Amino acid sequence: MPRFLPFPAVRYAPGVDLDAVIAPPYDVLSDADVDALAARDPHNIVHVDVPRGGEDRYERAAQAWQAWLDEGVLTVDDEPSFTIYRMSFTDATGAPRTIVGVLGGLEVVDEGAGGVLPHERTTPKAKTDRLDLTIATATNLSPVWGLSLATGLTTLLTEPGEEVGRLEVDGVTHVVERVTDPERLAAITELVATDDVLIADGHHRYAISRTYRDEVRGATGRTDTPAEQTLAFVNELVDDQLSIEAIHRAYSGVDAAAVREALAASFEIEEAPHPTPATLAQLVEHGRLLFLTRDEAAWLTPKKDAFGGIRELDGAYLEHALAGTQASVAYQHGLDQVLGLLRSGEASAAVLIRPTSLAEIEKTARFGLLMPPKSTFFTPKLRTGLVAQPTEPLPARD
């Protein structure tokens, strides 16, 4: 089972306007988003977390980070702490929700070793951006999101800690609370260690942490450095907290007729109206998907016995139905974004799918299975900059 440990956290100093310096995760930001955030404040976290420029951009990001520490814009806790992180919001159905979890250092384990489990296959990423940034700053800036399969973590986090940050963004209230009481720290560590943690978001970040850990081990010969853990938000896998949305499929490389023909072997196809946000709820209500082109919409209802032996996941159904075609798939969250790809011609066809159920996520973990890539989109997104984790410095590479 995984170790989950407190650490002396790096935070923006009291008095810093968090609304001006906190940002969404780097991997959901467009260039325009980064421009807007960078313009808000010279100390906005994107200046470090999304470095721009030439080959020296990581070095300059590290210099900025150190300058902020020297100037007192950032502070470091005097003692190890966990940080309770609460996100309160109204979900897509209109129901109020509060997600409560804890930020700490999650053990970095070898692939396949157990304890910390992936829940979906990942798509290749050739960029070394996160590794280069970690090496330069010796800091984990963006948390991985992990789901604890242990029962009782929510109860342990009911009592508030010392509030050290609060902001409201896009209708979501984010609150962070520091916990330093030794007994409470020990209780959280011990509970998380009783069962597996399933990675919900941040598979690539976790993989980069493994590479960084291995480089530190190679350089130091040690297995007891801060690089043995990575920054993670861990909350309990419970239905009343998690809000999971679908990541839809957009296809290119073949024309729409070829995609439709391939799908027709496995799905009943019936004309549908142009999609609206209400259509997404109808997918779940009626147990079907929606095929789209620039000018066409059609319901896709799985044919009886068409998917024998295939996981009951829309992503798996589509992989099976389109196997052997030359269609290239891209992943897109949001109806408007999908329609935009069709209008621009970047995609010839698309399929709107249903969100993955919590029960299927837990089944995936318990049976050691993997979902297709981009099977889940957890909302709201954790903010970057509320807590950072110092790690073991690594000598610069040649």
PERALIN-V508338 format. One record per residue. OMEGA is omega in whole degrees, 0 to 359 (999 if undefined). Layout:
OMEGA  OMEGA
This chain:
190  169  178  194  171  178  175  189  170  181  168  184  173  181  176  179  184  180  182  189  182  185  170  177  184  188  174  184  170  176  179  177  180  177  183  180  180  181  183  185  178  179  176  187  181  178  178  187  178  185  181  177  185  184  181  186  180  176  179  176  179  179  178  180  180  178  179  176  181  183  182  174  174  175  178  179  179  183  179  180  160  177  174  183  180  175  180  186  173  185  186  179  183  181  176  179  168  173  177  178  185  176  178  180  181  181  175  184  177  178  179  184  182  181  174  192  169  175  177  175  181  175  183  173  185  186  176  187  185  179  179  180  179  179  183  186  186  183  170  187  186  182  164  176  179  177  179  176  177  178  172  181  179  179  179  185  182  180  181  171  178  182  181  178  178  172  177  182  176  176  179  175  179  179  176  185  182  176  180  180  186  181  180  176  181  181  179  179  183  181  181  182  181  180  183  170  181  180  178  184  179  179  182  178  179  178  177  177  177  178  180  177  182  178  177  177  181  183  186  186  184  176  182  181  176  179  177  175  174  182  181  168  182  172  184  179  181  190  186  178  193  175  187  178  183  168  189  184  176  189  177  179  174  180  185  181  180  177  181  180  180  180  184  179  185  184  165  184  184  182  182  177  176  187  172  177  179  180  183  176  180  177  181  184  186  176  182  179  180  176  182  163  180  187  190  171  181  176  173  178  182  177  178  177  180  186  177  180  180  177  180  180  181  179  178  177  183  175  181  185  185  177  180  175  178  183  172  184  171  187  186  175  176  181  183  180  178  180  177  178  179  180  183  183  177  175  177  181  178  175  173  183  181  176  175  182  177  180  180  177  180  177  178  182  186  183  177  182  176  175  172  178  174  180  184  175  183  179  349  181  174  178  178  177  179  177  171  185  174  177  183  178  179  177  180  178  177  999
